Amino acid sequence: MKRIKQLGILTLTTLLLASCSVHVKSHKNNDLPPGQMKKVTGSKSAKPYAPGQQKKHSKKHNH
């Protein structure tokens, strides 16, 4: 009886740990550095492709 209880707990623990999933977000530029993305698009500046600059360009001011 003790052996069955231990096996049940082990099975339950394994199932709970196996059900965890990890979600990874990819950036819209396919994880290329800003300078490489600049070369691909032919842009003169890498600034629009830098992660810190994305927030500045996405905001729209409604006054």
QUIBELBEL-V634659 format. One record per run of one state. SS is the DSSP state (~ for helix, > for strand, _ for the rest). FROM is the first residue (numbers start at 1). TO is the last residue. If there is no record, write none. Layout:
# QUIBELBEL-V634659
SS,FROM,TO  SS,FROM,TO
This chain:
# QUIBELBEL-V634659
_,1,1  ~,2,18  _,19,33  ~,34,41  _,42,46  ~,47,49  _,50,50  ~,51,58  _,59,63
